[in-house]
């Protein structure tokens, strides 16, 4: 199993550009999450999904969108990039019932200039 | 508003010493308290976790102490090793799905 994979690893965007951060997991997990990590702030939840076709907002959803068309994939979309979105983004997944452990991907470092 | 407060921000410990990281929370609905370990350039990985009906959990050199009445929990790393140098995050989960993370502690173990 590859676990949770994220692409790209690094990206530089200009203000106003858009992009999609990709996240895939091969563990057949129902729950998937997107977090952003800023220095000294810990991880903040952006969006999460409890299964294909179901998504919901986390603590910091503004400026982002998600979709969940399959169990495996949970892409995060930035429509109009802003400097405040400069961060490291982590995708995570967990099995669901009986499994609280979240498995994290390696992260995407995004810089908006 | 930070749901889980973590201290210290950074910690330097001699090899063989004890590392202690503390966290506090207010929301009594939290029902699961994990600690995650993160190495530079990597995603966080679960280290150890506890439920509020248990006061202590030990796994090898790592121990969580949980004080439900004080709404505090802590991570103790015994016989700290240079390989333990990493950032540690405490977290708490509600009955729903969401993990709320502390702000992290950067641990450096000096040989």
Interface residues (C-beta under 8 A of the other chain):
Chain A: X4 X31 X33 X40 X41 X42 X43 X44 X45 X48 X50 X58 X59 X90 X92 X100 X101 X102 X104 X105 X106 X107
Chain B: X2 X4 X6 X9 X32 X34 X41 X42 X43 X44 X45 X46 X49 X89 X93 X97 X98 X99 X100 X101 X102 X103 X104
